[in-house]
Amino acid sequence: MSHHLVAAACLNQTPLAWERNLEHVLGALRAARDAGASVLCLPELCLSGHGCQDAWLLPATWRQAEESLAVVAAAAQGLVVAVGLPVRHDGALYDAAALLVDGRLVGVVPKHELAMGGAVSEARWFRAWPRGARGEVRLLGGDVPLGDVVCAWGELGVGLVLGEALELPSAAPEAPPARLLLNPCALPFSPGRYALRYQRLLARSAQLGVAVASANLLGNEAGTLLYDGAALVMERGALLGATERFGYRDWALAYGAVPREAAPTSAHVERSGAPSRAPREVGAPPRDEPPTSPTPPAWEGAEALEEELTRALALGLFDYLRKVGARAFVVSLSGGADSAMVASLAALSVRFAVEQLGLARVVERLGHPGLDLRATTVEGLLATLLHTVYQPTDNSSAVTRQAASELAAALGATHRELPLQPLVTQYVELASAALGRALEWDTDDLALQNVQARARSPGAWLLANALAGLLLNTGNRSEAAVGYATLDGDTSGVLAPIGGLDKVTVRRWLHWLETKGPAGLGALPALAKVNRQAPTAELRPPRFHQTDEADLMPYPALNVMERVLVEEQGGPREAYRALEAWRASDAVDARYLWVERFFQRWAQSQWKREREPPAFYVGEPSVDAKSGFRFPILSGGFEQELARLRAELRLP
């Protein structure tokens, strides 16, 4: 029985980086042809990049995309290729994919169902195409069909469907039945999403009785959204081929040998970003025997969340560093949980990159000057790329100092200490003189705490600027929700890698890294001192025994209320009931106090969230002021709702 070798690609693109994006597309196309593939599915909006934001409104954007399409068409002889791009038609912009057959544009398929709300809101720029609608669009100098398109490729009917909703195309009556669906996607990472996508594609390919080639983007494309790069080829409920997720190459291909008679068969997996087999005649079966079993979904089991979260955030950091041309990561390492996670992720991003690409290729991709490759080791590269700084005051403990120092050494970072107490003392003396009175802890608690946090920012920024590096923010989502951070202090930084994670997840991840760690690299025991501490800002004198949860509330309780507000659109009453269901043993007045603190601090802190640095999106709930749950800067602060709840509970 003869086969069509079908390929699906993942690409690491950048919005509006036209030459680089086109280079990746053409590289994948050449590799697919060399491997003997006759069909190639490329990701959604891969010519322009997916995260163009309001640049979608610029005519130059969709016009340049058409120019790139012309280059792809000229290179696509002998293949069926689906390639994503924005298309303008009749005064509206569509998220679409072009279907090329033997270098000829045979149709354009717009997306039917747009992502709306949250971190991705395609409906802001694009119009959804009605199912079953047909028209024509002027593209590449001619009028081509617009709507669902199915083409014949030998005995194979090839259709095209964008996004997650996998349906058979409602093509014209004269079109052949679609037995292969090309599925361009741009699906951002969130924990567990890949497993759902994988199972959905398996089920739908079986239900529809078709083969599916599904492509996706890869890496940190536009700054905050991350993509896992999972390209999949399936046939009637069987996995044929898959790319390795969270890869560090510019592109990768998955292959599947799809029978011309639509019977299930096996296939091979291509992970390398370059063909590993000799060229074959287009459409011919592979010469070498493919693996006996297809690649399973990666990282199944109880710790899949930690593994894929690690890979996603690390790749996001590496891509951010290289795409902005920075020369180093700089982390203000406090000896606490949040900064420990950020520094660990930065180190892991370098180790993963070297593991996949090799040392020389990593240095080449970063464009980092001054490295002698003959003498450089992974340890030397880490010391060059990761810089940590501990900035103690009189309120800092020996425990956090030692925790920071030992962790930095274990990570391979270049570590420094900048004692801050002289600066803090000088600031306090200046303010006391200006006010005409001494600042005391009994009367000026907040001011005396904040001056320490703010005094840490200039030194960290100075190091980052001197090193041409990225100062990484170490804040988490729980702190952002209730404003437990000092603006222009611990909110400093150009990027918040863990800004989308709650504190409970941060602590669980650190325990996982200490005891197990990612596949292939293992555990990081140096986190033990970090993990044995109760989270504390260390901004009050030791006699106060300051801890985060004493200042706020238990972090799991904070998560419960955040979910009620952001995901369930509930208020104080609903939050109280949720806390009651979460843990019935708490006293009524304590539970009410947590509700009051959460909702008051949430309302008071919106101005802070508006000024937080960009954070990696890792799913819902999101408190990002620009793309997550939006709230007015000025509000009534839930006063009436809290008063009603207090009355219901008969509290004084």
C-alpha positions as CSV (number, residue, x, y, z in Angstrom):
1,M,0.0,0.0,0.0
2,S,1.4,3.5,-0.9
3,H,1.4,6.4,1.5
4,H,1.6,10.2,1.7
5,L,4.2,11.3,4.1
6,V,2.6,14.2,6.0
7,A,4.5,16.7,8.0
8,A,3.3,19.2,10.8
9,A,5.7,22.0,11.9
10,C,6.3,24.0,15.0
11,L,8.0,27.3,14.5
12,N,9.6,29.8,16.9
13,Q,8.3,33.1,15.5
14,T,8.4,36.8,16.5
15,P,5.7,39.3,15.7
16,L,6.6,41.5,12.7
17,A,10.1,39.9,12.3
18,W,9.3,39.2,8.6
19,E,12.7,38.0,7.4
20,R,13.3,35.8,10.4
21,N,9.8,34.3,10.3
22,L,10.1,33.6,6.6
23,E,13.5,32.0,7.1
24,H,12.0,29.6,9.6
25,V,9.0,28.8,7.3
26,L,11.3,28.1,4.4
27,G,13.7,26.0,6.5
28,A,10.8,23.8,7.6
29,L,9.5,23.5,4.1
30,R,12.9,22.5,2.7
31,A,13.3,19.9,5.4
32,A,9.8,18.4,4.8
33,R,10.6,18.1,1.1
34,D,14.0,16.6,1.7
35,A,12.4,14.0,4.0
36,G,10.0,13.0,1.3
37,A,6.9,14.6,2.6
38,S,4.2,15.7,0.2
39,V,2.0,17.6,2.6
40,L,3.1,20.2,5.2
41,C,1.0,22.0,7.8
42,L,2.5,25.2,9.3
43,P,1.2,27.1,12.3
44,E,-1.5,29.7,12.5
45,L,-0.4,33.3,11.6
46,C,3.2,32.1,11.3
47,L,4.2,34.5,8.6
48,S,3.4,37.6,10.7
49,G,3.6,36.2,14.2
50,H,0.5,35.7,16.3
51,G,1.0,38.4,18.9
52,C,1.0,41.5,16.7
53,Q,-1.6,43.3,18.9
54,D,-2.8,46.6,17.5
55,A,-0.2,46.3,14.7
56,W,-2.9,44.1,13.1
57,L,-4.7,47.4,12.3
58,L,-1.8,48.7,10.2
59,P,-2.2,48.0,6.4
60,A,1.5,47.3,6.2
61,T,1.1,44.2,8.3
62,W,-1.3,42.3,6.1
63,R,0.4,43.6,2.9
64,Q,3.8,42.4,4.1
65,A,2.2,39.0,5.0
66,E,1.0,38.7,1.4
67,E,4.6,39.4,0.2
68,S,5.8,36.6,2.4
69,L,3.1,34.3,1.1
70,A,4.4,34.9,-2.4
71,V,7.8,33.7,-1.4
72,V,6.4,30.6,0.2
73,A,4.3,29.8,-2.8
74,A,7.3,30.0,-5.1
75,A,9.2,27.5,-2.8
76,A,6.3,25.1,-2.4
77,Q,6.3,23.2,-5.8
78,G,5.5,19.6,-5.4
79,L,3.8,20.0,-2.0
80,V,0.5,20.8,-0.4
81,V,1.2,23.5,2.2
82,A,-1.1,25.2,4.7
83,V,0.4,28.5,6.0
84,G,-1.2,31.0,8.4
85,L,-1.4,34.7,7.7
86,P,-3.8,37.7,8.2
87,V,-6.1,38.4,5.2
88,R,-8.0,41.5,4.5
89,H,-11.4,41.2,2.8
90,D,-14.3,43.5,2.3
91,G,-13.2,45.9,5.1
92,A,-12.5,43.2,7.7
93,L,-9.4,41.3,8.8
94,Y,-9.4,37.6,9.1
95,D,-7.1,35.1,10.9
96,A,-6.7,32.8,7.9
97,A,-4.5,30.1,6.3
98,A,-3.6,29.8,2.7
99,L,-3.7,26.4,1.0
100,L,-1.0,26.0,-1.6
101,V,-1.0,23.1,-4.0
102,D,2.2,22.6,-6.1
103,G,3.0,26.2,-5.6
104,R,-0.4,27.5,-6.6
105,L,-2.8,29.3,-4.2
106,V,-6.0,27.3,-4.4
107,G,-7.9,28.9,-1.5
108,V,-7.9,30.8,1.8
109,V,-9.7,29.4,4.8
110,P,-10.6,32.0,7.6
111,K,-11.0,31.0,11.2
112,H,-14.6,30.3,12.3
113,E,-14.2,30.5,16.1
114,L,-12.0,33.2,17.6
115,A,-10.3,33.1,21.0
116,M,-12.1,35.7,23.2
117,G,-11.2,37.1,26.6
118,G,-8.3,36.5,28.9
119,A,-4.7,36.7,27.6
120,V,-5.8,36.1,24.0
121,S,-8.7,38.2,22.5
122,E,-8.6,37.6,18.8
123,A,-12.0,39.2,18.4
124,R,-10.4,42.6,19.1
125,W,-8.8,42.5,15.6
126,F,-10.3,39.7,13.6
127,R,-13.8,38.9,12.4
128,A,-15.0,35.3,12.6
129,W,-16.0,33.7,9.3
130,P,-19.5,32.2,9.2
131,R,-19.6,28.5,8.7
132,G,-20.6,27.5,5.2
133,A,-20.1,31.0,3.8
134,R,-18.1,31.3,0.6
135,G,-16.6,34.2,-1.3
136,E,-13.5,35.3,-3.1
137,V,-10.5,37.3,-2.0
138,R,-7.9,39.1,-4.1
139,L,-4.5,37.7,-3.2
140,L,-1.2,37.2,-5.1
141,G,-2.6,38.9,-8.1
142,G,-5.7,36.8,-8.6
143,D,-9.2,36.0,-7.1
144,V,-9.2,32.8,-5.1
145,P,-11.9,31.0,-3.1
146,L,-12.5,32.3,0.5
147,G,-14.2,29.9,2.9
148,D,-13.9,26.2,3.6
149,V,-11.6,24.6,0.9
150,V,-10.9,21.0,0.2
151,C,-8.4,20.0,-2.5
152,A,-7.5,16.8,-4.2
153,W,-3.9,15.5,-3.8
154,G,-3.7,12.3,-5.7
155,E,-6.3,10.1,-4.0
156,L,-6.3,12.2,-0.9
157,G,-8.8,14.9,-0.1
158,V,-7.1,17.6,1.9
159,G,-9.1,20.1,4.1
160,L,-8.0,22.9,6.4
161,V,-9.4,23.8,9.8
162,L,-7.9,26.5,12.1
163,G,-7.8,26.4,15.9
164,E,-9.1,23.9,18.4
165,A,-12.6,23.2,17.0
166,L,-11.8,20.3,14.7
167,E,-14.7,19.9,12.2
168,L,-15.0,18.6,8.7
169,P,-14.9,21.5,6.2
170,S,-18.3,22.5,4.7
171,A,-16.7,22.5,1.2
172,A,-18.4,22.9,-2.2
173,P,-20.4,19.8,-3.4
174,E,-17.9,19.1,-6.1
175,A,-14.9,19.0,-3.7
176,P,-13.5,15.5,-2.7
177,P,-14.2,14.2,0.8
178,A,-11.6,15.4,3.2
179,R,-9.6,12.5,4.6
180,L,-6.7,14.6,5.8
181,L,-7.3,17.7,7.9
182,L,-4.5,20.3,8.2
183,N,-4.9,22.1,11.5
184,P,-2.8,25.3,11.9
185,C,-2.9,26.4,15.6
186,A,-1.5,29.1,17.8
187,L,-2.4,27.7,21.2
188,P,-0.6,29.4,24.2
189,F,0.7,27.2,27.0
190,S,-1.2,26.6,30.2
191,P,-0.8,23.7,32.5
192,G,-2.6,20.6,31.3
193,R,-3.7,22.1,28.0
194,Y,-1.5,19.9,25.9
195,A,-3.0,16.7,27.4
196,L,-6.5,18.0,26.6
197,R,-5.5,19.0,23.1
198,Y,-3.8,15.6,22.5
199,Q,-6.9,13.6,23.7
200,R,-9.3,15.8,21.7
201,L,-7.4,15.4,18.5
202,L,-7.2,11.6,19.0
203,A,-10.9,11.4,19.7
204,R,-11.9,13.7,16.8
205,S,-9.7,12.0,14.3
206,A,-11.3,8.7,15.3
207,Q,-14.9,10.1,15.2
208,L,-14.4,11.8,11.8
209,G,-12.4,8.9,10.3
210,V,-9.6,11.2,9.1
211,A,-5.9,11.9,9.5
212,V,-4.9,15.1,11.2
213,A,-1.7,17.2,10.9
214,S,-1.8,19.8,13.7
215,A,0.8,22.5,13.9
216,N,1.6,25.0,16.7
217,L,3.9,27.9,17.6
218,L,6.9,27.4,19.8
219,G,8.6,29.4,22.6
220,N,8.2,33.0,23.7
221,E,6.7,34.6,20.7
222,A,5.7,38.1,21.8
223,G,6.9,38.5,25.4
224,T,4.3,37.0,27.8
225,L,2.5,34.1,26.0
226,L,4.4,30.9,25.8
227,Y,3.9,28.0,23.2
228,D,4.8,24.4,23.7
229,G,5.6,23.7,20.0
230,A,3.7,20.4,20.0
231,A,3.1,19.4,16.3
232,L,1.1,16.2,16.0
233,V,0.2,13.8,13.2
234,M,-2.6,11.4,13.9
235,E,-4.9,9.0,11.9
236,R,-8.2,7.6,13.1
237,G,-7.4,7.8,16.8
238,A,-3.7,6.7,16.5
239,L,-0.7,8.9,17.0
240,L,1.7,8.8,14.1
241,G,4.3,11.4,15.0
242,A,5.0,14.3,17.4
243,T,7.6,16.9,17.9
244,E,9.4,17.3,21.2
245,R,7.7,19.9,23.3
246,F,9.5,23.1,24.5
247,G,12.4,22.7,22.1
248,Y,15.1,25.3,21.7
249,R,15.5,25.1,17.9
250,D,13.8,27.5,15.5
251,W,11.6,24.8,14.1
252,A,10.9,21.1,14.2
253,L,8.8,18.7,12.2
254,A,6.6,15.7,13.0
255,Y,5.9,13.2,10.2
256,G,3.2,10.6,9.7
257,A,2.9,8.1,6.8
258,V,-0.8,8.5,5.9
259,P,-2.2,5.7,3.6
260,R,-3.8,6.7,0.4
261,E,-6.6,4.4,1.3
262,A,-7.0,5.9,4.8
263,A,-6.0,2.8,6.7
264,P,-4.1,3.2,10.0
265,T,-0.3,2.9,9.8
266,S,2.8,3.8,11.7
267,A,5.2,6.8,11.3
268,H,8.3,8.4,12.6
269,V,9.2,11.4,14.7
270,E,11.5,14.2,13.6
271,R,12.8,16.4,16.4
272,S,16.0,17.9,15.2
273,G,15.1,21.0,13.1
274,A,17.0,19.4,10.2
275,P,16.2,16.2,8.2
276,S,17.8,13.0,9.6
277,R,16.9,10.8,6.6
278,A,17.9,10.8,3.0
279,P,15.5,12.5,0.5
280,R,12.7,10.3,-0.9
281,E,10.4,10.5,-3.8
282,V,7.4,12.7,-2.9
283,G,4.6,10.5,-1.6
284,A,6.6,7.3,-1.3
285,P,6.7,5.3,1.9
286,P,9.7,5.7,4.2
287,R,12.7,3.6,3.2
288,D,13.7,2.8,6.7
289,E,11.4,1.0,9.2
290,P,9.6,3.5,11.4
291,P,9.5,2.9,15.2
292,T,7.1,0.2,16.4
293,S,5.3,2.6,18.7
294,P,4.5,6.3,18.4
295,T,5.7,9.0,20.8
296,P,3.4,9.2,23.8
297,P,2.4,12.5,25.5
298,A,5.3,13.7,27.6
299,W,5.4,13.9,31.4
300,E,2.4,12.0,32.4
301,G,1.6,11.4,36.0
302,A,1.3,13.3,39.3
303,E,4.3,15.6,38.6
304,A,3.5,16.5,35.0
305,L,2.5,20.0,36.1
306,E,5.9,20.8,37.6
307,E,7.7,19.3,34.6
308,E,5.9,21.2,31.9
309,L,5.7,24.4,33.9
310,T,9.5,24.3,34.3
311,R,10.1,23.7,30.6
312,A,7.6,26.4,29.6
313,L,9.0,29.1,31.9
314,A,12.6,28.3,31.2
315,L,12.1,28.4,27.4
316,G,10.2,31.7,27.8
317,L,13.2,33.2,29.7
318,F,15.8,32.0,27.2
319,D,13.8,33.3,24.2
320,Y,13.2,36.6,25.9
321,L,16.9,37.0,26.6
322,R,18.0,36.3,23.1
323,K,15.2,38.2,21.3
324,V,15.9,41.4,23.1
325,G,19.6,41.0,22.8
326,A,20.4,41.1,26.5
327,R,23.6,39.7,27.8
328,A,22.6,38.4,31.3
329,F,19.9,37.7,33.8
330,V,20.0,39.7,37.1
331,V,18.0,38.5,40.1
332,S,17.8,40.2,43.5
333,L,18.1,37.0,45.5
334,S,16.6,37.4,49.0
335,G,17.0,33.9,50.3
336,G,13.2,33.5,50.1
337,A,10.9,31.4,47.9
338,D,10.0,33.7,45.0
339,S,13.5,34.9,44.1
340,A,14.8,31.3,44.5
341,M,12.3,30.1,41.9
342,V,13.2,32.9,39.4
343,A,16.9,32.3,39.7
344,S,16.5,28.6,39.4
345,L,14.4,29.0,36.2
346,A,17.0,31.3,34.7
347,A,19.7,28.7,35.4
348,L,17.6,25.9,34.0
349,S,16.9,27.8,30.8
350,V,20.6,27.8,30.1
351,R,21.1,24.1,31.0
352,F,18.1,23.0,28.8
353,A,19.4,25.1,25.9
354,V,22.9,23.6,26.2
355,E,21.4,20.1,26.6
356,Q,19.5,20.4,23.3
357,L,21.7,22.7,21.2
358,G,25.3,22.3,22.5
359,L,27.4,25.0,24.1
360,A,28.6,26.6,20.8
361,R,25.2,26.8,19.3
362,V,23.8,28.4,22.5
363,V,26.4,31.1,22.5
364,E,25.8,31.7,18.8
365,R,22.1,32.0,19.3
366,L,22.5,34.5,22.1
367,G,25.0,36.5,20.1
368,H,27.0,36.9,23.3
369,P,30.3,38.7,22.9
370,G,33.5,38.0,24.8
371,L,33.1,34.3,25.2
372,D,36.1,32.1,24.2
373,L,34.4,28.9,23.1
374,R,37.6,26.9,23.5
375,A,37.7,27.6,27.2
376,T,34.0,28.0,28.0
377,T,32.1,25.4,29.9
378,V,28.5,25.2,30.9
379,E,29.5,26.4,34.4
380,G,31.4,29.3,32.8
381,L,28.4,30.2,30.6
382,L,26.1,30.2,33.7
383,A,28.5,32.4,35.6
384,T,28.4,34.8,32.6
385,L,24.6,34.8,32.1
386,L,23.2,34.6,35.6
387,H,24.0,37.3,38.3
388,T,22.4,37.3,41.7
389,V,22.7,39.9,44.4
390,Y,21.8,39.7,48.2
391,Q,21.1,43.1,49.7
392,P,20.8,42.8,53.5
393,T,19.6,45.4,56.1
394,D,19.7,45.1,59.9
395,N,16.4,43.1,59.6
396,S,17.9,40.4,57.3
397,S,18.7,37.1,59.0
398,A,21.8,34.9,58.7
399,V,19.4,32.2,57.5
400,T,18.4,34.0,54.3
401,R,21.9,35.2,53.7
402,Q,23.2,31.7,53.8
403,A,20.2,30.4,51.8
404,A,20.9,32.9,49.0
405,S,24.6,32.2,49.0
406,E,24.3,28.4,48.8
407,L,21.6,28.5,46.2
408,A,23.6,30.9,44.0
409,A,26.6,28.6,44.2
410,A,24.6,25.5,43.4
411,L,23.1,27.3,40.3
412,G,26.5,28.4,39.1
413,A,25.5,32.1,39.3
414,T,27.9,35.0,39.9
415,H,26.8,36.2,43.4
416,R,27.4,39.5,45.1
417,E,26.3,41.1,48.3
418,L,25.5,44.8,48.6
419,P,24.9,45.8,52.2
420,L,22.0,48.3,52.3
421,Q,21.8,49.4,55.9
422,P,24.0,52.5,55.5
423,L,21.7,53.7,52.6
424,V,18.5,52.9,54.6
425,T,19.9,54.8,57.7
426,Q,20.7,57.8,55.6
427,Y,17.3,57.9,54.0
428,V,15.6,57.6,57.4
429,E,17.8,60.4,58.8
430,L,17.0,62.7,55.8
431,A,13.3,62.1,56.2
432,S,13.4,62.5,59.9
433,A,15.1,65.9,59.5
434,A,12.6,67.0,56.9
435,L,9.7,66.0,59.1
436,G,11.2,67.4,62.3
437,R,10.6,64.2,64.2
438,A,12.2,60.7,64.4
439,L,10.6,57.9,62.4
440,E,9.6,55.1,64.8
441,W,8.2,51.6,64.2
442,D,5.2,52.3,66.4
443,T,4.1,55.2,64.2
444,D,5.8,54.7,60.8
445,D,5.7,51.0,60.2
446,L,4.8,51.1,56.5
447,A,7.3,53.8,55.7
448,L,10.1,52.1,57.4
449,Q,9.4,48.8,55.7
450,N,9.0,50.3,52.3
451,V,12.2,52.3,52.4
452,Q,14.2,49.1,52.7
453,A,12.4,47.5,49.7
454,R,12.9,50.6,47.6
455,A,16.6,51.0,48.5
456,R,17.2,47.5,47.0
457,S,16.0,48.6,43.6
458,P,18.7,51.1,42.5
459,G,21.6,48.7,43.1
460,A,19.9,45.9,41.3
461,W,19.1,48.1,38.3
462,L,22.6,49.5,38.3
463,L,24.1,46.0,38.1
464,A,21.6,45.0,35.4
465,N,22.5,48.1,33.3
466,A,26.2,47.7,33.8
467,L,25.9,44.1,32.6
468,A,23.5,44.9,29.7
469,G,21.2,42.4,31.5
470,L,17.6,41.8,32.3
471,L,16.5,42.6,35.8
472,L,14.0,39.9,36.6
473,N,11.1,40.7,38.8
474,T,10.4,38.1,41.6
475,G,6.8,38.9,42.4
476,N,4.0,36.2,42.3
477,R,0.3,36.4,41.5
478,S,-0.8,36.2,45.2
479,E,1.2,39.3,46.1
480,A,-0.2,41.2,43.1
481,A,-3.7,40.3,44.0
482,V,-3.5,42.0,47.4
483,G,-0.8,44.5,46.7
484,Y,1.7,42.9,49.1
485,A,4.7,44.5,47.3
486,T,6.5,47.9,47.4
487,L,6.1,49.8,44.2
488,D,9.5,50.8,42.8
489,G,11.0,48.3,45.2
490,D,10.3,44.6,44.8
491,T,8.1,45.4,41.8
492,S,11.2,46.4,39.9
493,G,12.2,44.5,36.8
494,V,11.5,44.2,33.1
495,L,9.8,40.8,33.3
496,A,8.0,38.8,35.9
497,P,8.6,35.1,35.1
498,I,6.4,33.9,38.0
499,G,3.9,36.7,38.0
500,G,1.2,34.4,36.9
501,L,1.7,31.8,39.7
502,D,0.2,31.8,43.1
503,K,2.4,31.4,46.2
504,V,1.1,27.9,46.9
505,T,2.3,26.7,43.5
506,V,5.7,28.5,43.9
507,R,6.3,26.6,47.2
508,R,5.2,23.3,45.8
509,W,7.4,23.7,42.8
510,L,10.5,24.5,45.0
511,H,9.9,21.4,47.0
512,W,9.7,19.4,43.8
513,L,12.9,20.9,42.5
514,E,14.7,20.2,45.8
515,T,13.6,16.6,45.9
516,K,13.2,15.5,42.3
517,G,13.7,18.1,39.6
518,P,13.3,18.0,35.8
519,A,13.9,14.9,33.8
520,G,17.6,14.6,32.8
521,L,18.8,17.2,35.3
522,G,17.6,16.0,38.7
523,A,17.1,17.6,42.1
524,L,18.6,20.8,43.6
525,P,19.2,20.0,47.3
526,A,20.6,23.5,47.9
527,L,16.9,24.7,48.1
528,A,16.5,23.1,51.5
529,K,17.3,26.2,53.5
530,V,14.8,28.2,51.3
531,N,12.1,25.6,51.7
532,R,12.4,25.3,55.5
533,Q,11.5,28.9,56.1
534,A,8.1,30.5,56.5
535,P,7.8,33.1,53.8
536,T,8.8,36.5,55.2
537,A,9.6,39.9,53.7
538,E,12.2,40.5,56.5
539,L,11.4,44.2,56.6
540,R,10.5,44.5,60.3
541,P,12.9,44.0,63.1
542,P,13.3,40.4,64.3
543,R,11.2,41.1,67.5
544,F,8.1,41.4,65.3
545,H,8.5,37.8,63.9
546,Q,7.1,38.9,60.6
547,T,5.7,36.4,58.2
548,D,3.7,36.9,55.0
549,E,0.7,34.8,56.1
550,A,0.5,36.7,59.4
551,D,0.5,40.0,57.5
552,L,-2.2,38.7,55.1
553,M,-3.9,35.3,55.5
554,P,-3.1,31.7,54.8
555,Y,-2.0,31.5,51.1
556,P,-4.5,28.7,50.3
557,A,-7.3,30.9,51.7
558,L,-6.1,33.7,49.4
559,N,-6.3,31.3,46.5
560,V,-9.9,30.4,47.3
561,M,-11.0,34.0,47.4
562,E,-9.1,34.9,44.2
563,R,-10.8,32.1,42.4
564,V,-14.2,33.3,43.6
565,L,-13.6,36.9,42.5
566,V,-11.7,36.4,39.2
567,E,-13.1,33.1,37.8
568,E,-16.5,32.9,39.4
569,Q,-17.3,36.6,39.6
570,G,-18.4,36.3,43.2
571,G,-18.1,38.8,46.0
572,P,-17.4,38.8,49.7
573,R,-20.4,36.6,50.6
574,E,-19.5,34.0,48.0
575,A,-15.9,34.1,49.2
576,Y,-16.9,33.5,52.8
577,R,-19.0,30.5,51.8
578,A,-16.1,29.1,49.7
579,L,-13.7,29.5,52.7
580,E,-16.3,27.7,54.9
581,A,-16.4,24.8,52.4
582,W,-12.6,24.8,52.1
583,R,-11.9,24.5,55.9
584,A,-14.9,24.4,58.3
585,S,-12.7,24.5,61.4
586,D,-11.8,28.2,61.2
587,A,-13.5,30.7,63.5
588,V,-16.2,32.9,62.0
589,D,-14.3,36.1,62.9
590,A,-11.0,34.9,61.5
591,R,-12.7,33.8,58.3
592,Y,-14.4,37.2,57.9
593,L,-11.1,39.0,58.6
594,W,-9.5,37.2,55.7
595,V,-12.4,38.1,53.4
596,E,-12.2,41.7,54.5
597,R,-8.5,41.9,54.0
598,F,-8.6,40.3,50.6
599,F,-11.4,42.4,49.1
600,Q,-10.2,45.7,50.6
601,R,-6.6,45.1,49.5
602,W,-7.7,43.9,46.1
603,A,-9.6,47.2,45.5
604,Q,-6.8,49.4,47.0
605,S,-4.1,47.7,44.9
606,Q,-5.4,48.0,41.3
607,W,-3.1,51.0,40.8
608,K,-0.2,48.7,41.7
609,R,-1.3,46.0,39.3
610,E,-1.5,48.6,36.5
611,R,2.3,49.2,37.0
612,E,3.5,45.6,37.5
613,P,6.0,44.4,34.9
614,P,4.8,42.0,32.2
615,A,4.3,38.5,33.5
616,F,4.3,35.1,31.7
617,Y,0.8,33.9,31.2
618,V,0.3,30.4,32.6
619,G,-3.4,30.1,32.6
620,E,-6.3,31.3,34.6
621,P,-6.9,32.9,37.0
622,S,-5.0,35.9,35.8
623,V,-4.8,39.3,37.6
624,D,-2.9,41.0,34.8
625,A,-4.4,44.5,34.6
626,K,-4.0,44.6,30.8
627,S,-5.3,41.2,29.8
628,G,-6.6,39.4,32.9
629,F,-9.3,40.5,35.3
630,R,-9.8,44.2,34.9
631,F,-10.8,46.4,37.8
632,P,-11.2,50.2,38.3
633,I,-8.4,52.0,39.9
634,L,-10.9,54.0,42.0
635,S,-13.8,52.1,43.5
636,G,-16.1,51.7,46.5
637,G,-13.8,49.0,47.8
638,F,-16.6,46.5,48.4
639,E,-17.7,48.5,51.5
640,Q,-21.4,47.7,51.1
641,E,-20.9,44.1,50.4
642,L,-18.6,43.7,53.4
643,A,-21.0,45.5,55.7
644,R,-23.9,43.2,54.6
645,L,-21.7,40.1,55.2
646,R,-20.7,41.3,58.6
647,A,-24.3,41.9,59.6
648,E,-25.3,38.4,58.3
649,L,-22.6,36.9,60.5
650,R,-23.7,39.1,63.5
651,L,-20.2,40.3,64.0
652,P,-19.7,43.6,66.0
